[in-house]
């Protein structure tokens, strides 16, 4: 690696290093064998539970051991504990997964166990406040997952988990605050596909519930995505979101306006693959949806332009050459 001083080990040091690694391997194999043997005999003791902790700290991707751990909790431990003690146990397991996620932020099984822990939180702390513990957890979880997204804004595991937390919170966060959050994430990094995706889900929910004027908010979204296009015209996330905004192309005026806007960007970025692909896609969509409202001359000019762009795409994007050839020949739907 550049900038890292290479360490030269003596033969003795290399032999000692290998010996240590072999010792660790034997210890791991022995621990694995013991845990799996206990699982096979359905040993649900506290000792077995502690051994799963030890093994998962070494290998958090061992999903069989996560399942065994949950079996111990639900099959014995929870029956022996009060709600307060169960709550404390779950808190400890969440702390365990937090420490593991710092080193392994994209391991499915750690996230799965975290989901599971939150579903097991008992009612409490009192009958008058049965959601008290849950609300504390959800608030903490939202804080934790947003910290993780600060560190890695495109971690889709964290985004999925965050959606789950928001859905489960007894006291819901407003959808407008969620729109504000996704906008901050997008403006910090236009390549954040997960933030664009979350934004589309929130907008859809608000439109369906009548909480937001769809026509007005769509125009605001087109402004946002246009800014992103001009900032980074080669970012796939932006173009995918733009296609979502266009939808099925029922609005002829919007479709023509966006084609004009992309054509203006294309003049500044003549080698932009996404500009070319989008001009082909939207012009053919316009022809398919509103062709009867266009003159013969305009239809011919559009089709000719699409064929020219598809020819150029074969050169600048040779990995997808056959796809562009098929599109030009009408072999694939646009």
Secondary structure, DSSP 8 states (H G I E B T S, - for coil): -TT-------HHHHHHHHHHHHHHHHHHHHHHHHHHHHHHTT---HHHHHHHHHHHHH-TT-HHHHHHHHHHIIIIIHHHS-HHHHHHHHHHHHHHHHHHHHH-TT-HHHHHHHHHHHHT--S-S-STTTTHHHHHHHHHHHHHHHHHHHH-TT-HHHHHHHHHHHHH-SS---HHHHHHHHHHHHHH-TT-HHHHHHHHHHHHHHHHTT-S-HHHHHHHHHHHHHHHHHH-TT-HHHHHHHHHHHTT---HHHHHHHHHHHHHHHHH-TT-HHHHHHHHHHHHHHHHHHGGGS-HHHHHHHHHHHHHHHHHHHHHTGGGHHHHHHHHTT-S--
